[in-house]
Amino acid sequence: MTDAVGLVGYGSMMGDGFLKPYSDETHWEIDEVVRETVREQYALAKDLLLARKDEVQALGDLLLEKETINLKDIIGVLGARPAGMNETMTEYLTELTERLEQEEEQAKRDAEQQAEDEAAIDAVEDKNAESKEEKETKEKEDK
């Protein structure tokens, strides 16, 4: 655990009853070590968040914009992990990147197809309008 308390697993020494196998003084020492550890880790977390305030804000803004983000988005905002990534995370990021690229390509193809369809519809509508105008002109000429 720590130098102050030692390497003993006090929690594992608890029996089925309500009696603890150590003194109140030891219990107090354990509580103090836990409190100090929590204070230290809180200070470290706070310092880290303040040091990277801009990145945290950018990440928050991205979450507000997209509502759901993935590892690629996080790396895009925060940068690569300082200690690198394990093999599983690297594979996941590679697969995610490939999937997102495929989705973007499909969306581009869909948009192109939709534009072609709309152009074809417009052409048919224009042709129908021309035919209608020709009919009206012919009817006026016939009268």
Backbone torsions as a table, in degrees:
resi	resn	phi	psi	omega
1	MET	NA	-80.7	177.8
2	THR	-144.1	173.1	177.3
3	ASP	-65.1	-34.8	-176.7
4	ALA	-70.2	-36.3	-174.7
5	VAL	-104.0	-29.9	-179.6
6	GLY	99.2	-171.7	-175.5
7	LEU	-99.2	15.7	-177.4
8	VAL	-81.4	137.9	175.7
9	GLY	-89.1	86.9	-174.9
10	TYR	-62.2	-35.9	-179.3
11	GLY	-62.2	-33.5	-178.8
12	SER	-75.4	-9.7	-179.6
13	MET	-88.2	-6.4	-178.8
14	MET	-70.5	135.0	178.1
15	GLY	-93.0	-168.1	178.3
16	ASP	-73.2	-22.5	-177.3
17	GLY	-84.6	-173.2	-177.9
18	PHE	-91.7	-5.6	-178.2
19	LEU	-83.0	135.9	177.3
20	LYS	-96.8	148.0	-174.9
21	PRO	-85.6	23.8	177.4
22	TYR	-144.9	166.7	-173.4
23	SER	-77.3	168.0	175.4
24	ASP	-63.5	-34.6	178.4
25	GLU	-63.3	-43.9	177.3
26	THR	-64.4	-40.3	177.3
27	HIS	-59.8	-43.0	178.9
28	TRP	-64.0	-42.1	178.8
29	GLU	-61.6	-42.9	177.7
30	ILE	-60.8	-46.6	179.0
31	ASP	-60.0	-42.0	179.3
32	GLU	-63.7	-42.2	178.9
33	VAL	-63.4	-42.2	178.9
34	VAL	-64.0	-46.2	179.3
35	ARG	-59.6	-45.1	-179.3
36	GLU	-64.4	-41.3	177.7
37	THR	-61.9	-43.6	178.5
38	VAL	-63.3	-43.7	178.2
39	ARG	-60.4	-45.2	-179.7
40	GLU	-62.7	-46.2	-178.4
41	GLN	-68.6	-35.0	175.6
42	TYR	-61.9	-46.1	-179.8
43	ALA	-62.7	-41.8	178.4
44	LEU	-63.3	-43.8	179.5
45	ALA	-64.5	-43.0	-180.0
46	LYS	-63.4	-45.5	178.8
47	ASP	-60.5	-41.8	179.7
48	LEU	-64.1	-45.0	179.3
49	LEU	-64.0	-39.8	178.7
50	LEU	-69.6	-37.9	179.1
51	ALA	-66.0	-30.8	-178.1
52	ARG	-113.8	34.4	-175.9
53	LYS	-56.1	-42.6	-178.8
54	ASP	-62.5	-42.3	179.1
55	GLU	-67.1	-39.4	178.3
56	VAL	-63.8	-41.4	178.0
57	GLN	-64.0	-43.2	179.2
58	ALA	-63.0	-39.2	177.9
59	LEU	-65.4	-41.3	176.8
60	GLY	-63.1	-42.3	178.5
61	ASP	-62.4	-41.2	178.7
62	LEU	-63.4	-40.3	177.7
63	LEU	-64.2	-39.0	177.4
64	LEU	-65.6	-35.6	-179.2
65	GLU	-73.2	-47.3	-172.0
66	LYS	-101.3	-20.2	-177.7
67	GLU	71.6	-38.9	177.6
68	THR	-130.3	130.4	178.5
69	ILE	-126.2	162.4	179.9
70	ASN	-120.6	-178.1	-177.4
71	LEU	-58.9	-39.5	-179.9
72	LYS	-62.2	-41.2	177.8
73	ASP	-63.2	-43.4	-178.8
74	ILE	-63.4	-45.3	178.9
75	ILE	-64.8	-35.1	177.5
76	GLY	-61.9	-32.4	-179.3
77	VAL	-89.5	-48.7	-173.1
78	LEU	-90.7	-17.8	-174.9
79	GLY	89.4	177.3	-178.8
80	ALA	-66.6	153.1	178.1
81	ARG	-65.5	137.0	-177.2
82	PRO	-59.7	-34.9	-178.0
83	ALA	-96.8	7.8	-178.3
84	GLY	80.0	-178.4	-179.9
85	MET	-120.1	152.0	176.5
86	ASN	-74.7	172.1	-174.9
87	GLU	-61.1	-40.9	-179.0
88	THR	-62.6	-44.2	179.7
89	MET	-68.0	-37.1	177.7
90	THR	-63.6	-43.9	177.5
91	GLU	-62.7	-43.1	179.2
92	TYR	-60.0	-45.9	-178.8
93	LEU	-63.7	-39.5	177.9
94	THR	-63.4	-48.0	179.1
95	GLU	-62.7	-41.5	179.4
96	LEU	-62.7	-44.6	179.1
97	THR	-61.1	-45.3	179.1
98	GLU	-62.0	-43.2	-179.0
99	ARG	-64.6	-42.7	179.4
100	LEU	-65.1	-38.3	176.7
101	GLU	-63.7	-42.0	178.0
102	GLN	-63.7	-41.4	178.9
103	GLU	-64.1	-39.7	178.3
104	GLU	-64.8	-42.5	177.9
105	GLU	-62.7	-42.7	179.0
106	GLN	-64.6	-41.5	178.6
107	ALA	-63.2	-38.6	177.9
108	LYS	-64.9	-44.6	178.0
109	ARG	-62.9	-41.0	179.0
110	ASP	-62.9	-41.9	179.8
111	ALA	-65.1	-41.3	178.2
112	GLU	-63.6	-43.0	179.1
113	GLN	-63.7	-41.9	179.1
114	GLN	-63.2	-40.9	178.5
115	ALA	-63.3	-41.7	177.6
116	GLU	-63.1	-44.4	179.3
117	ASP	-61.4	-44.2	179.6
118	GLU	-64.3	-38.3	178.2
119	ALA	-64.7	-40.7	178.6
120	ALA	-65.0	-41.7	178.3
121	ILE	-63.3	-44.4	178.2
122	ASP	-60.3	-40.8	179.7
123	ALA	-62.7	-43.8	178.8
124	VAL	-64.0	-43.0	179.2
125	GLU	-63.6	-41.2	177.3
126	ASP	-62.4	-43.0	179.9
127	LYS	-63.2	-42.8	177.8
128	ASN	-63.0	-41.1	179.1
129	ALA	-64.0	-40.9	178.1
130	GLU	-64.0	-42.5	179.1
131	SER	-62.7	-40.2	179.6
132	LYS	-64.4	-43.2	178.7
133	GLU	-63.4	-41.8	178.8
134	GLU	-62.1	-42.5	178.3
135	LYS	-61.8	-46.0	-179.5
136	GLU	-62.9	-40.7	177.9
137	THR	-63.5	-44.7	-179.9
138	LYS	-64.3	-39.5	178.2
139	GLU	-64.5	-38.9	178.6
140	LYS	-66.3	-39.1	179.7
141	GLU	-67.6	-37.2	-179.2
142	ASP	-68.5	-25.8	-177.1
143	LYS	-79.6	NA	NA
